[in-house]
Amino acid sequence: ALIDVGLKSEGRVPLREFAAPGQKPELTVGDTVEVYVERMEDKNGEAVLSREKARREEAWQQLETAFNESRRVTGTIFGRVKGGFTVDL
């Protein structure tokens, strides 16, 4: 996906980063999305962006808020890792 982040150049994010685990991406031209800017420019002059890092940051903020307020969170297990599971909030 080609993303305009308001810099001198645009950036690209793989479409798979916009999909929920096990689903196809739901993204259309003109959508507003949150991305993480990893670098201002790569060798091609494009911004290096990550939707996945933005989602992780958002999830950590949700978890921190829920913890501080002693609230439960609900998530979907989508993977297994050593010692636990990977959960999408």
C-alpha positions in Angstrom: 0.0 0.0 0.0 1.3 3.4 -0.9 0.9 5.8 2.1 1.1 9.6 2.1 2.4 10.6 5.6 2.8 14.3 4.9 6.6 14.1 4.4 8.6 15.0 1.3 8.0 11.5 0.0 5.5 8.7 0.3 6.1 5.4 1.9 5.1 1.8 1.3 3.6 -0.8 3.7 3.0 -4.4 2.7 -0.8 -5.0 2.4 -0.5 -8.1 4.7 0.2 -5.6 7.6 -3.3 -4.3 7.2 -5.0 -7.7 7.6 -6.3 -9.2 10.8 -4.8 -12.6 11.5 -6.1 -15.1 9.0 -8.1 -12.5 7.0 -7.6 -10.4 3.9 -6.8 -6.7 4.3 -9.8 -4.3 4.3 -8.2 -1.2 2.9 -9.5 1.2 0.2 -8.1 4.4 -1.4 -8.6 7.4 0.8 -8.6 5.5 4.1 -6.8 7.1 7.1 -4.5 4.6 8.8 -1.9 4.8 11.6 1.6 3.8 10.7 5.0 3.9 12.5 7.8 5.9 10.7 10.9 3.8 11.0 13.1 6.0 8.8 12.5 9.2 6.9 14.0 7.8 3.7 15.4 4.6 2.3 17.7 4.2 -0.7 14.8 4.8 -3.1 13.8 8.0 -1.3 10.7 6.6 0.3 9.7 6.7 3.9 10.1 3.4 5.7 6.8 2.7 7.4 5.3 -0.1 9.5 1.6 -0.7 10.3 2.5 -3.7 12.5 4.7 -1.5 14.8 1.9 1.0 15.0 -0.6 -1.7 16.0 1.8 -3.1 18.6 2.3 0.4 20.1 -1.5 0.9 20.2 -2.0 -2.6 21.9 0.6 -1.8 24.6 -1.1 1.5 25.3 -4.5 -0.3 25.6 -2.9 -2.9 28.0 -1.3 -0.3 30.1 -4.5 1.7 30.5 -6.5 -1.4 31.3 -3.9 -2.5 33.9 -3.9 0.9 35.5 -7.7 0.9 35.7 -7.9 -2.8 36.7 -10.0 -3.6 33.6 -10.1 -6.9 31.7 -9.2 -7.0 28.0 -10.5 -9.2 25.3 -8.4 -10.6 22.5 -8.2 -13.3 19.8 -5.5 -16.0 20.0 -3.9 -16.3 16.6 -0.6 -18.0 17.2 1.4 -20.1 19.6 4.9 -19.1 20.8 7.3 -20.7 23.2 5.7 -20.3 26.6 2.4 -18.8 25.5 0.2 -17.4 22.8 0.1 -14.4 20.4 -3.1 -12.4 21.0 -4.7 -9.7 18.8 -6.5 -7.1 20.9 
